[in-house]
Amino acid sequence: MRRLTRDECLAAVGAGEFAPELLRAAEGVAIVLTQSWCPQWAWMRSYLAELPSEPGLEVLWVEYNLEDFFEPFMRFKETVLGNDQVPYVRYYRGGALSAESNFIDKGGFLRLLSGRR
């Protein structure tokens, strides 16, 4: 599990999507866009932090309310990506968007991350 950098987030705002190298960092990539105060994120973060590192799966996240790019990133998330809830998770398989969710339990998260529905 790795926190997205400022540059990675601002590049996504400018391009309308996260960079291909992030989306292809592994066969299955989940990007969690959230705010630090969200109790559902706290619960998800606890199970994500305990996941064993698995080859082919990568989890990236940002608590954008704590960043100096909060306003433009929130507009991007809500208007371009079309989701105004937190946490918001985008799942990619082979670099292509394969699923989206908001708050989700561990089993559901792993199913979507691994490409199973």
Disulfide bonds with the S-S distance in Angstrom:
none
